[in-house]
Amino acid sequence: MYSIADAARALRAGETTSAALIESAIALADRHDADLGVYLTRFDEAARRQARQADDERARGLDRGILHGIPIAVKDNIAAADGPTTAQSLVHDRAWGMGLDAPVVARMKAAGAIITGKTTTMEFGCGVPDSGKPFPLPRNPWEPTRWAGGSSSGTASGIAAGLFPAGLGSDTAGSIRMPAAFCGITGLLPTFGRVPKSGCVPLGYSLDRVGPLARTAADCAAVLEVIAGAHPSDPDSVDGAFTSGPPMPDLVGLRVGVARQEDLPLPADPELSGVFDRAIGVLVACGADVDEIALPYRRETTTATFVTAVAEGLAYHRTDLRQRWDDYFVAARGLLAKGALISGADYVQAQRVRRVAQTAMSELFDRIDVIVCPTAAITAPRFDQLVDAAGHQDDAGVFGMLDTAYWNALGTPVLALPMGFGADGLPLSLQIAGPAFGDATILRVGEVFQQHTDWHTQVPPIRTAVVA
């Protein structure tokens, strides 16, 4: 198990080669992928060629940066020229994006990253796993009878299992942070507009964001430096390069708002409260000043996220749902079809709620620097806990125990990182949220937290005796 920073240091010290890193990644995928369902498509031969090129470039004195020669995986709703983009769906047109790189993938390649393959997701980034379709079932390396989380499932599972040190995902209501939480790794939801989302199969046009998953906050920052910045193909993307800046030696003077979940009627993991309190204690020990807060319009804003997501999702899928209903996964089509129940007035009202909440959150950030809260009230669920008796996504069950969708409506950046283990020995996760374009601050806070904890260094046993 290694980080981008570890691999980059080893490459520059001559302790390893990119070719060796790729061969290790391929060997690990050969050994574990049949049990974990990490990949939809592997680019083994292309990766070998790119690794040889990276080694040759370094030998000639060319250094493209920290990602040069590092294996990276890409969620299969993001276009990469090396292979098809399926969005894990029988419905999706395989010609979509064929031969083209999404801006984020092109930027990763220009920085010398080696794309190892396309990773499993949920159909079109929504719904839950479905064994009734011909796609791998993404499993959790901590316990393969559990879900890796959606929808950046394979990326998170592969990082936790050590198949690659980092990857790209997307997040509409928690799809980077949920799998990061369940798999015990780090995931960043960047500020909306910070990273171009073009070349990513859309789900919620005003909610979707592309971002990194990795072992550490420092690695997420390294990837964000490469993929951030405006692109003409995405009118929502904003000008300005991202620089994480120097690490913070401590958190002295940092004002932290602590948002608890007691106001939500959730059957939380019995260890959650103590684990969260100890995480706050780490921040205090590093010099932070903490204050208990309430998130403004928490329930209303979370509802606005889901109203927006299903309405915008239906706008993209309306024709295919009508013509190819049976080709969709049961959970995905049920979720997307709910958009037909959303009126124009409902959609407009949801956007008004978002604006009111954004204003209130901006005012809250006038007196605090970051907000911390649990990412989820539970550890990774079993597959049979994800759907109701009809096979539809159980929004009142597992998905009601997540604290992620609120932030998508606001557009603010959020970092999810491991903070301990639940009663069942599986990872629990902390979210660190900041104001719009406060990505650097939350990443630096995450780095300090990880300098004083070792949860991000914990690795799963990778039990491969899978029980369906």
KOLTI-25215 format. One line per 10 residues: number of its first residue (from 1); their letters; for each residue z, x, y of C-alpha. Coordinates in Angstrom, 1 decimal. Example, Ala and Ser with C-alpha at 12.3 -4.5 7.8 and 13.67 -1.06 7.14 Angstrom:
2
1	as	7.8:12.3:-4.5 ~ 7.1:13.7:-1.1
//
This chain:
468
1	mysiadaara	0.0:0.0:0.0 ~ -1.1:1.6:3.3 ~ -1.6:0.8:6.9 ~ -4.6:1.5:9.1 ~ -2.5:4.1:11.0 ~ -1.5:5.8:7.7 ~ -5.1:5.9:6.5 ~ -6.4:7.2:9.8 ~ -3.9:10.0:9.9 ~ -4.7:11.0:6.3
11	lragettsaa	-8.4:11.0:7.0 ~ -8.0:13.2:10.1 ~ -5.7:15.6:8.2 ~ -8.2:15.9:5.4 ~ -5.8:14.4:2.8 ~ -8.3:11.8:1.8 ~ -11.8:10.6:2.4 ~ -13.4:7.3:3.2 ~ -15.2:7.5:-0.1 ~ -11.8:7.8:-1.9
21	liesaialad	-10.4:4.8:0.1 ~ -13.3:2.7:-0.9 ~ -13.2:3.7:-4.5 ~ -9.5:2.8:-4.6 ~ -10.3:-0.6:-2.9 ~ -13.0:-1.3:-5.5 ~ -10.7:-0.3:-8.4 ~ -7.9:-2.5:-7.1 ~ -10.3:-5.5:-6.7 ~ -11.5:-4.9:-10.2
31	rhdadlgvyl	-8.0:-5.0:-11.5 ~ -6.5:-7.9:-9.5 ~ -9.1:-10.1:-7.9 ~ -9.7:-12.3:-11.0 ~ -6.0:-13.2:-10.8 ~ -5.6:-13.5:-7.0 ~ -8.9:-15.0:-5.9 ~ -9.2:-12.7:-2.8 ~ -13.0:-12.3:-2.6 ~ -15.9:-14.7:-2.5
41	trfdeaarrq	-18.4:-11.8:-2.2 ~ -17.9:-8.1:-2.5 ~ -20.1:-5.5:-0.8 ~ -19.2:-2.6:-3.1 ~ -22.5:-0.6:-2.9 ~ -22.9:-1.1:0.8 ~ -19.3:-0.1:1.3 ~ -19.9:3.1:-0.7 ~ -22.9:4.0:1.4 ~ -20.9:3.3:4.6
51	arqadderar	-18.0:5.4:3.4 ~ -20.3:8.4:2.7 ~ -21.7:8.0:6.2 ~ -18.3:7.9:7.7 ~ -17.2:11.1:5.8 ~ -20.4:12.8:6.9 ~ -19.9:11.8:10.6 ~ -16.3:13.1:10.6 ~ -17.6:16.4:9.0 ~ -20.0:16.7:11.9
61	gldrgilhgi	-17.2:16.1:14.5 ~ -18.0:12.4:15.3 ~ -14.9:10.3:15.5 ~ -15.4:6.6:16.3 ~ -11.7:5.8:16.6 ~ -8.8:4.7:14.4 ~ -11.0:2.3:12.3 ~ -13.6:4.9:11.4 ~ -14.0:4.9:7.7 ~ -11.2:2.2:7.1
71	piavkdniaa	-11.8:-0.6:4.6 ~ -11.7:-4.0:6.3 ~ -12.3:-7.5:4.8 ~ -13.8:-10.6:6.6 ~ -13.0:-14.2:6.1 ~ -16.0:-16.1:4.7 ~ -16.4:-18.4:7.7 ~ -17.4:-15.4:9.9 ~ -20.9:-14.1:9.7 ~ -21.7:-10.6:8.3
81	adgpttaqsl	-25.2:-9.3:7.7 ~ -24.2:-7.8:4.4 ~ -24.1:-11.2:2.6 ~ -24.0:-15.0:2.9 ~ -21.4:-17.0:4.8 ~ -20.3:-19.9:2.6 ~ -17.2:-21.3:4.4 ~ -16.2:-21.9:0.8 ~ -18.3:-25.0:0.7 ~ -21.1:-26.4:-1.3
91	vhdrawgmgl	-22.2:-28.2:1.9 ~ -22.6:-25.2:4.2 ~ -26.2:-24.0:4.7 ~ -26.4:-20.5:3.1 ~ -29.0:-19.5:5.7 ~ -26.5:-19.9:8.5 ~ -25.9:-16.5:10.1 ~ -28.0:-14.8:7.3 ~ -28.7:-11.2:8.2 ~ -26.6:-11.4:11.3
101	dapvvarmka	-23.2:-10.0:12.3 ~ -20.8:-12.1:14.3 ~ -19.8:-10.2:17.5 ~ -16.4:-9.3:16.0 ~ -18.0:-7.9:12.9 ~ -20.6:-6.0:14.9 ~ -17.8:-4.5:17.0 ~ -15.9:-3.5:13.9 ~ -18.9:-1.8:12.4 ~ -19.6:0.0:15.6
111	agaiitgktt	-16.1:1.3:15.5 ~ -16.8:2.7:12.0 ~ -14.9:0.1:9.9 ~ -16.3:-0.5:6.4 ~ -16.7:-4.1:5.4 ~ -15.6:-4.5:1.8 ~ -16.6:-8.2:1.4 ~ -16.0:-11.8:2.4 ~ -12.7:-13.4:1.5 ~ -11.7:-16.8:0.3
121	tmefgcgvpd	-10.7:-19.6:2.7 ~ -10.3:-23.3:2.6 ~ -13.4:-25.4:2.9 ~ -14.6:-25.0:6.6 ~ -11.1:-23.7:7.4 ~ -9.3:-26.9:6.6 ~ -7.8:-28.8:3.7 ~ -6.2:-27.2:0.7 ~ -7.4:-25.3:-2.5 ~ -9.4:-27.4:-4.9
131	sgkpfplprn	-10.0:-26.2:-8.4 ~ -12.7:-28.8:-8.9 ~ -15.3:-26.8:-7.0 ~ -16.9:-23.5:-8.1 ~ -14.9:-21.2:-5.9 ~ -12.0:-18.8:-6.5 ~ -8.5:-20.3:-6.0 ~ -6.7:-18.0:-3.5 ~ -3.3:-17.1:-4.9 ~ -0.2:-15.4:-3.5
141	pweptrwagg	0.4:-11.8:-4.8 ~ 4.1:-12.4:-4.6 ~ 3.8:-15.2:-7.1 ~ 0.3:-16.3:-8.2 ~ 1.5:-19.8:-9.0 ~ 2.0:-20.2:-5.2 ~ -0.6:-20.6:-2.5 ~ -1.5:-17.7:-0.3 ~ -1.7:-20.1:2.7 ~ -4.7:-21.4:4.6
151	sssgtasgia	-7.1:-20.9:5.7 ~ -7.4:-17.1:6.0 ~ -6.1:-17.0:2.5 ~ -8.0:-14.2:0.8 ~ -7.7:-11.9:3.7 ~ -3.9:-12.2:3.7 ~ -3.6:-12.0:-0.1 ~ -5.8:-8.9:-0.2 ~ -3.7:-7.1:2.4 ~ -0.4:-8.0:0.7
161	aglfpaglgs	-1.8:-6.8:-2.7 ~ -3.1:-3.5:-1.1 ~ -6.8:-4.2:-1.7 ~ -7.5:-3.3:2.0 ~ -5.2:-2.6:5.0 ~ -6.5:-5.2:7.4 ~ -9.0:-8.0:7.8 ~ -10.4:-10.7:10.1 ~ -9.3:-14.4:10.0 ~ -9.6:-17.4:12.2
171	dtagsirmpa	-6.9:-19.9:13.3 ~ -7.3:-23.5:14.5 ~ -3.8:-24.8:13.7 ~ -2.1:-21.9:12.0 ~ -4.8:-20.4:9.7 ~ -3.9:-16.7:10.5 ~ -0.2:-17.1:10.9 ~ 0.4:-19.4:7.9 ~ -1.1:-17.0:5.3 ~ 0.5:-14.0:7.1
181	afcgitgllp	3.9:-15.8:6.7 ~ 3.4:-16.8:3.1 ~ 2.1:-13.3:2.0 ~ 4.6:-11.2:4.0 ~ 2.2:-9.5:6.3 ~ 1.4:-9.5:10.1 ~ -1.1:-11.8:11.8 ~ -2.2:-12.2:15.4 ~ -3.4:-15.4:17.1 ~ -5.0:-13.9:20.3
191	tfgrvpksgc	-5.1:-15.7:23.6 ~ -7.9:-18.2:23.6 ~ -11.0:-16.5:25.0 ~ -9.7:-13.0:24.4 ~ -11.9:-12.6:21.3 ~ -15.4:-14.2:21.0 ~ -15.5:-16.9:18.3 ~ -19.3:-17.1:18.1 ~ -20.6:-16.3:14.6 ~ -17.5:-18.2:13.1
201	vplgysldrv	-18.2:-21.5:11.5 ~ -16.6:-24.0:14.0 ~ -13.8:-26.4:13.2 ~ -12.2:-27.2:16.5 ~ -14.4:-25.9:19.3 ~ -11.5:-25.8:21.9 ~ -8.9:-24.6:19.4 ~ -10.6:-22.0:17.1 ~ -9.7:-18.3:17.5 ~ -10.6:-15.2:15.6
211	gplartaadc	-8.0:-12.5:15.1 ~ -6.7:-9.7:12.9 ~ -4.3:-9.7:9.9 ~ -2.8:-6.4:8.8 ~ 0.4:-4.8:7.6 ~ 1.8:-4.1:11.0 ~ 1.8:-5.2:14.6 ~ 0.4:-1.7:15.6 ~ -2.5:-2.2:13.2 ~ -3.2:-5.7:14.6
221	aavleviaga	-3.3:-4.1:18.1 ~ -5.8:-1.5:16.9 ~ -8.1:-4.1:15.6 ~ -7.8:-6.3:18.7 ~ -8.7:-3.3:20.9 ~ -12.1:-3.2:19.0 ~ -12.9:-7.0:18.8 ~ -11.7:-8.2:22.2 ~ -13.9:-8.8:25.3 ~ -16.5:-11.2:26.5
231	hpsdpdsvdg	-19.8:-11.9:24.6 ~ -22.7:-13.9:26.0 ~ -22.9:-16.0:22.8 ~ -19.4:-17.5:23.5 ~ -19.0:-19.1:26.9 ~ -15.2:-19.3:26.3 ~ -14.8:-15.6:26.0 ~ -13.5:-13.7:28.9 ~ -14.2:-10.3:30.5 ~ -11.9:-7.4:30.2
241	aftsgppmpd	-11.2:-4.9:27.4 ~ -7.8:-5.1:25.7 ~ -5.5:-2.1:25.6 ~ -2.2:-2.3:23.9 ~ -0.7:0.5:25.9 ~ 2.1:2.9:24.9 ~ 4.7:1.7:22.4 ~ 7.9:0.4:23.9 ~ 11.0:2.6:23.2 ~ 13.3:-0.4:23.2
251	lvglrvgvar	13.5:-4.0:24.5 ~ 15.9:-3.4:27.4 ~ 15.3:-6.0:30.1 ~ 13.1:-8.2:27.9 ~ 13.9:-11.9:28.3 ~ 13.6:-13.7:24.9 ~ 13.6:-17.5:24.6 ~ 14.9:-18.6:21.1 ~ 13.3:-21.8:19.9 ~ 15.0:-23.3:16.8
261	qedlplpadp	13.8:-26.0:14.5 ~ 17.0:-28.1:14.4 ~ 15.2:-30.8:16.3 ~ 12.6:-31.1:13.5 ~ 13.6:-33.1:10.4 ~ 12.5:-30.4:8.0 ~ 14.0:-29.5:4.6 ~ 14.1:-25.8:5.5 ~ 14.7:-22.9:3.1 ~ 18.4:-22.4:2.8
271	elsgvfdrai	18.1:-18.8:3.8 ~ 16.0:-19.5:6.9 ~ 18.8:-19.9:9.5 ~ 20.5:-16.7:8.5 ~ 17.3:-14.7:8.3 ~ 16.2:-16.0:11.7 ~ 19.6:-15.2:13.2 ~ 19.5:-11.6:11.9 ~ 16.0:-11.2:13.3 ~ 17.3:-12.3:16.7
281	gvlvacgadv	20.1:-9.8:16.2 ~ 17.6:-7.0:15.8 ~ 16.0:-7.9:19.1 ~ 19.4:-8.0:20.8 ~ 20.3:-4.6:19.3 ~ 17.1:-3.2:20.8 ~ 18.3:-4.4:24.3 ~ 16.7:-7.8:24.6 ~ 18.4:-10.6:26.5 ~ 18.2:-13.9:24.6
291	deialpyrre	18.5:-17.5:25.7 ~ 18.2:-20.7:23.6 ~ 15.3:-22.9:24.8 ~ 13.5:-26.0:23.8 ~ 9.7:-25.9:23.6 ~ 8.2:-28.3:26.1 ~ 6.5:-31.4:24.6 ~ 6.7:-29.9:21.1 ~ 5.9:-33.0:19.1 ~ 3.4:-34.4:21.6
301	tttatfvtav	1.5:-31.1:21.8 ~ 1.5:-30.6:18.0 ~ 0.0:-34.1:17.7 ~ -2.6:-33.2:20.3 ~ -3.7:-30.2:18.3 ~ -4.4:-32.4:15.2 ~ -6.1:-35.1:17.2 ~ -8.3:-32.5:18.8 ~ -9.1:-30.7:15.6 ~ -10.2:-33.7:13.6
311	aeglayhrtd	-12.2:-35.2:16.5 ~ -14.0:-31.9:17.1 ~ -14.3:-31.3:13.4 ~ -16.0:-34.7:12.8 ~ -18.4:-33.9:15.7 ~ -19.7:-30.9:13.6 ~ -19.6:-32.6:10.2 ~ -20.5:-36.2:10.9 ~ -24.0:-36.1:9.4 ~ -23.1:-34.0:6.3
321	lrqrwddyfv	-20.1:-36.2:5.6 ~ -22.3:-39.3:5.6 ~ -25.0:-37.7:3.4 ~ -23.0:-35.3:1.1 ~ -19.6:-36.9:0.9 ~ -19.1:-35.9:-2.8 ~ -20.0:-32.3:-2.2 ~ -17.0:-31.8:0.1 ~ -13.5:-31.0:-1.3 ~ -11.4:-34.1:-1.4
331	aargllakga	-8.8:-32.8:1.0 ~ -11.3:-31.4:3.5 ~ -13.4:-34.6:3.7 ~ -10.3:-36.7:4.0 ~ -9.0:-34.6:6.9 ~ -12.4:-34.5:8.7 ~ -13.0:-38.2:8.2 ~ -9.8:-39.0:10.1 ~ -11.8:-38.0:13.2 ~ -13.6:-41.4:12.9
341	lisgadyvqa	-10.2:-43.0:13.7 ~ -9.9:-41.1:17.0 ~ -11.3:-43.0:20.0 ~ -12.7:-41.3:23.1 ~ -9.6:-42.4:24.9 ~ -7.4:-40.8:22.2 ~ -9.3:-37.5:22.6 ~ -9.1:-37.5:26.4 ~ -5.4:-38.3:26.2 ~ -4.8:-35.4:23.8
351	qrvrrvaqta	-6.5:-33.0:26.3 ~ -4.2:-34.4:29.1 ~ -1.2:-33.7:26.9 ~ -2.4:-30.2:26.4 ~ -2.8:-29.6:30.1 ~ 0.7:-31.0:30.8 ~ 2.2:-28.8:28.1 ~ 0.3:-25.7:29.3 ~ 1.7:-26.2:32.8 ~ 5.2:-26.6:31.5
361	mselfdridv	4.9:-23.5:29.2 ~ 3.6:-21.5:32.1 ~ 6.6:-22.5:34.2 ~ 8.9:-21.5:31.2 ~ 7.3:-18.1:31.1 ~ 8.2:-17.6:34.7 ~ 11.8:-17.0:33.6 ~ 11.3:-15.5:30.1 ~ 8.9:-12.9:28.7 ~ 8.4:-14.0:25.0
371	ivcptaaita	9.5:-16.9:22.8 ~ 10.6:-16.4:19.1 ~ 10.7:-19.1:16.4 ~ 10.2:-19.2:12.7 ~ 6.5:-19.5:11.6 ~ 7.4:-21.9:8.8 ~ 10.6:-23.6:7.5 ~ 9.6:-22.7:3.9 ~ 8.2:-19.9:1.8 ~ 4.9:-20.2:0.0
381	prfdqlvdaa	4.6:-23.5:-1.8 ~ 3.3:-24.3:-5.3 ~ -0.2:-25.6:-5.5 ~ 1.0:-29.0:-6.7 ~ 3.0:-29.4:-3.5 ~ -0.1:-29.4:-1.2 ~ -1.6:-32.8:-2.0 ~ -0.4:-36.4:-2.4 ~ -1.1:-38.6:-5.4 ~ -4.7:-39.2:-4.2
391	ghqddagvfg	-5.5:-35.6:-3.8 ~ -5.4:-35.6:0.0 ~ -3.6:-33.0:2.1 ~ 0.0:-33.9:2.3 ~ 0.5:-33.7:6.1 ~ 4.1:-35.0:5.8 ~ 5.0:-32.5:3.2 ~ 4.3:-28.7:3.3 ~ 2.2:-29.0:6.5 ~ 5.0:-30.7:8.3
401	mldtaywnal	7.2:-27.6:7.7 ~ 4.9:-25.3:9.7 ~ 5.6:-24.4:13.3 ~ 2.1:-23.1:14.1 ~ -0.2:-25.9:15.5 ~ 1.8:-26.3:18.7 ~ 0.5:-22.9:20.0 ~ -3.1:-23.6:19.4 ~ -3.1:-26.4:21.9 ~ -1.7:-24.1:24.5
411	gtpvlalpmg	-4.1:-21.2:24.1 ~ -1.3:-18.6:24.2 ~ -1.1:-15.6:21.9 ~ 1.3:-15.6:19.0 ~ 2.2:-12.9:16.5 ~ 3.6:-13.7:13.0 ~ 5.4:-11.0:11.1 ~ 7.8:-10.8:8.2 ~ 11.5:-11.1:8.9 ~ 13.1:-11.4:5.4
421	fgadglplsl	13.1:-13.4:2.2 ~ 13.9:-17.0:1.3 ~ 16.1:-18.2:-1.5 ~ 13.3:-17.8:-4.0 ~ 12.7:-14.2:-3.1 ~ 9.4:-14.9:-1.2 ~ 8.7:-13.9:2.4 ~ 9.8:-15.7:5.6 ~ 8.2:-15.1:8.9 ~ 9.0:-14.8:12.6
431	qiagpafgda	6.6:-15.9:15.4 ~ 6.6:-14.0:18.8 ~ 4.7:-16.0:21.4 ~ 3.8:-14.9:24.9 ~ 2.1:-16.2:28.0 ~ -1.7:-16.4:28.3 ~ -3.2:-12.9:28.0 ~ 0.3:-11.5:27.1 ~ -1.1:-10.2:23.8 ~ 0.0:-6.6:24.6
441	tilrvgevfq	3.6:-7.7:25.2 ~ 4.0:-9.6:22.0 ~ 2.4:-6.8:20.0 ~ 4.7:-4.2:21.5 ~ 7.7:-6.4:20.8 ~ 6.5:-6.7:17.2 ~ 6.1:-2.9:17.0 ~ 9.7:-2.4:18.2 ~ 11.0:-5.0:15.7 ~ 9.1:-3.3:12.9
451	qhtdwhtqvp	10.4:0.1:13.9 ~ 13.9:-1.3:13.3 ~ 13.2:-3.3:10.1 ~ 11.4:-2.7:6.9 ~ 10.3:-6.2:5.9 ~ 6.6:-5.2:6.6 ~ 6.9:-2.4:4.1 ~ 8.0:-4.6:1.3 ~ 5.2:-5.1:-1.3 ~ 4.8:-7.8:-4.0
461	pirtavva	5.1:-7.0:-7.7 ~ 1.5:-8.4:-8.2 ~ 2.4:-10.4:-11.3 ~ -1.0:-11.1:-12.9 ~ 0.1:-13.5:-15.7 ~ -1.3:-16.5:-13.8 ~ -0.2:-20.0:-14.7 ~ -2.6:-22.7:-13.5
//
